[in-house]
């Protein structure tokens, strides 16, 4: 399943799941959705931690208020994740 389809079907996701997305992150990137307690080890190197399903749902609702299409929301979520990584790297 790709990131756009995951976002489209996010209401089917359980709240205790984590999304790992294949890089580079685009709406067409493949997604591995895993339960927190059952994260496969190791995932293919091309997959990186993206968001929890709770964060995905929260961000989608937040960006929905901007009156943009779902694909644009997907890009906004990707941008959010990239900024989050940049901030984390600076703090290390």
N, C-alpha and C positions, 0 to 999 in steps of 0.2 A: 504494500500500500504506500502511496506517496504522501507527502506532507499536506498537499491541498485536500486530498480525499480524507485524510485523518482529521483535518480541521472541519471539513464538511460533515463528518460523522462523529464529531467530538462528544456528542451526548451519549454515544454508545460506549465511551471509555469509562473505566472505573477510576475513581479518584485517587487510588493508591498505585498508580502506574507512572512509569517514567518513559519519556520518548528519547530514543537515540536516533539521530538522523544522519544519513550519509552525506558526506561533504563532497563538493561544495553545496551549501544549503540553498536550495531553490524550492519553489512549490512542487517541482517534479521529483525531488530527492526522496529516496526510499526511506521508510521509517520502520524501526523495530520498537514495538510497544511492549514493555515488560513490567511485571509486578515488582514492586520494591523488594519483596522477599525472595524473588526468583530470578534476579538479573543473571543472565548467562555470562559465563566467564570463559574465555574472552569473546567479545564481540569482534566482528571483522574490524580491522584498523580504520577503514573508511567511515565507520559509524562513530559519532561523537555525542556525548550527552547534550541534550537540547533543552528540554523542560520537563517538569512534572505535568501530569494531566490537569491538576488543579490550576497551575500557572497558565497553561494553554487556554483553559476555559475563562479564567479571569481576564487575560489579555484580550481574548476575542470579544468579550462583552465590553471591555473598556474601549477598544478600537471601533466597535460597532457604532458607537455614538458619533463617530466622524462622518457617518453617511457614505461610506466607501464600500466597494464590492468585496466579496470574500477573498478574491485573489490579492487585492491590495492589503487586506487584513493579514493575509499570509506573509506578504513582504514586510509589513510593519512588525510582525512577530519575529521574523528572521532578523530584522534590524535591531530589535530589542535584545535578542540573544547575543548578537555580535557585540553590542555595546556592553552587555553584562560581562562577557569574556574579557573585553579590553580593560574594564575596571578591575576585574579580578586579577589579571596579569600585572597591573600596575601596583596592586597592593602586596604582591609577593616579593 
